[in-house]
């Protein structure tokens, strides 16, 4: 169904949130998945099955964290 998700992963859903943002951050893992809208900060909970239906793409992680740690 879903590939492995990890905390703080960014995902893009098929339909936009009313604020206009398509991107969400994973905030909770378990039987239900917690998501936070990157546009307005609204938090929702979806079952794994519902999230699998709604997800369009899991975005690659940004390398900003690794670049700032070395400096």
URMOBEL-V652779 format. One record per pair of residues at least 6 apart in sequence whose C-alpha atoms are under 7 Angstrom apart, sorted by the first residue. I is the first residue (numbers start at 1). GAP is how many residues later the second one is. If there is no record, write none. Layout:
BEGIN
[[I;GAP] [I;GAP]]
END
This chain:
BEGIN
[[1;51] [2;50] [7;19] [7;20] [7;21] [8;17] [8;18] [8;19] [9;16] [9;17] [9;52] [10;13] [10;14] [10;15] [10;16] [10;48] [10;49] [11;12] [11;13] [11;14] [11;46] [11;47] [11;48] [12;10] [12;11] [12;12] [12;43] [12;44] [12;45] [12;46] [13;9] [13;10] [13;41] [13;42] [13;43] [14;40] [14;41] [14;42] [15;7] [16;6] [19;20] [19;21] [21;17] [21;18] [23;14] [23;15] [24;11] [24;12] [24;13] [24;14] [25;10] [25;11] [25;12] [25;13] [26;8] [26;9] [26;10] [27;7] [27;8] [27;9] [28;6] [31;16] [31;17] [32;13] [32;14] [32;15] [32;16] [33;12] [33;13] [33;14] [33;15] [34;10] [34;11] [34;12] [35;8] [35;9] [35;10] [36;6] [36;7] [36;8] [37;6]]
END
